Amino acid sequence: MNIKQAVVTGQNQVELQSRMLDEKLKPDELLVKTEWTFISAGTELANYTGREPDVFRPGTWCAYPWNSGYANVGVVAATGAGVTRFKPGDRVFSTGPHASFVKLDQTSLVVPVPAGMDPSVAVATRMAGVSTSALVMADLRLHPWVVVFGLGLVGNLAAQAFQIVGGRVIGVDPVASRRQLAEQCGIRWTVGGTADEAHKAIADLTGGRLADITVEATGLTPVVLQSLRATTELGQVLLLGTPRAPLSGDLTPAFKEIHLRNLTVRGALEWCPPTYPPVSALGGRTFDIASLYGKQMMIFDWVQAGQMQVAPLITHRLAPADIKRAYEGLLRESETYIGVALDWSKV
């Protein structure tokens, strides 16, 4: 069958291409007709612009040409003989790419979308999956002060997640419109200004304590250093953003902050937990441990309960043919392009 798929063909080049997809399914595969996909402004723009060096290395996961996207909601069109969890007509959330039809297997992340949930909102929760990785990796204590650096889509959702579980959350961003959007989503405190001004505001709000947990959600190395400085003794620094741009400088101040105040610095890459909870040999029961599937179900629960606000973060709903416009908007007009969903009914 002929499908449409978004492909990053080179540096600053993306297009919607016609592709042939084999409709024949293996026993554990699903064929899904895409309704909506969502753009990751971090990973996708890094690959689109070439900030991710692996795009120039043949054989890497993102080498050009790269089939972009990893947030997909659609309806199951057909199932392989061995598929038991889904049937044709079911709406599912997955890490499928920007394509009009996708083939998925049961080992990849495929989650049923709750009945009645707007599919454009359901697909946007994919970024909450990125954000809540910080929550999974944190050593949570009672009523902590949490400071989130960067209030773009990922940082905003991370701030919401920590607030849901009882954190006293302060969002930090120099861009006023991002602070206002975070406040609209329920974040109680936001601060801006220079690094020194933000640090003073954090100290004032926490009564001089600083943060028990800081979350770095920008991927910018200078902000990592700012996060270290804002963390209290025995505190935790969670690296949610992926540092990509090189930075020359002296590492001693960073290591000194970590050493003198007994800080824990931990990566929060979302792919570290297992996709599904392991199944016990005793009766087929699942263990209650962190998994990508369990995390996504938690996010759906939060959205349905009105605890997590996702819809206000979708600033644009565009046709897939407009993906170049979407990438450029997210790259160059980041104050207005916060979250972009692609509507595949318009193909």
C-alpha positions, 0 to 999 in steps of 0.5 A: 500500500502507498503511504505518506511519511515525513522524512528528514532528508538532510540538514534543515530539510524535511518533506512528506514522501510517498512510500510503499508499506507491505500490508502483510503482518507478522503474527505479533504486528498491528497495522495502524491508520494514523489520526494524529502525530506530535512533534518533539521539539527537542529530538526532532529539531536537533536532528533536523538542524544537525545539532545531533552529530549522529545524523552525519554518521551512517548506520546510526539511529538518526542518520539522514535520511531519517524517518522522523517522529515518535508520537502517534495515535491512530486506529487499528486497521488489522492485526496479526494472528498472534495479537491478543491485546488489540482488535481492529477499531481500537484507538491506540497510542504508540511511539510510531513515526509521522506516517499515514499508516504504521506497523507496530509489534507488541514488544513496542510501546502500544497503549489503549487510548481512554474512551472519550479522550481527544486524540490530538490531546492523547498524542500530545501526552507523548511529551509528558512521557518524556517529562515524567522520566524525571519523576521516575528517576527522582528520590522523592521525599515528603513535600520537596522544593522542586525547581524546573529550569526551562518551561518549554513543553517538556519542562512545563509538563515536568513541573506539573508532574512534580506538583501533582505528587506534592512538590512545591514547584518553581518554574524558571524561564527567561521568557515571560510568555512561557512563565505565563503559560506555566501559570495557566497550567497551574504552576504556582511559582515562576521566576525569570531574569538573569541567572543571578536574579533567578537564583535570588528569587529561588532563595527567597521563595524557599526561605534560603533552603534552595531546591531539594530537586532541580530538573534541567529541561533545556539541554543547555550546559550553562543551565546545568551549572545554574541548576547545580548552584540552585540545589541544596545540600544532599539535593538531587539534580535531574538531567531531563534535557539532552546536552548536545551543543559543545561548550568549552570551559572549566569543569571545576566549579561544577564538580566543586558544587557537587562535592561540597554539598553532596549533590546527586546528579542523575540522567533522566532518559525516558528509555531506561525503564522497561517498556512493560512490567515483567510478568511473574511466573506465578500466575502471570501477574505483573510486578508494580514497578516503573515501566513506560506502559505504566507511566503512560497509563498514569499520564492518561489518568492525570489528564482525564482527572484534570490534574495535568493540563495538556490541551493548552500546550497544543498551540498549532494543529497542522496538516502533515504537508506543513511539517517544514513550517512546523519545524521552522516555527518551533525553531525560530518562533518558540514563543508562539510555537509551543506544541504542534500536532499533525492531523493525518485526516488532511492527507 
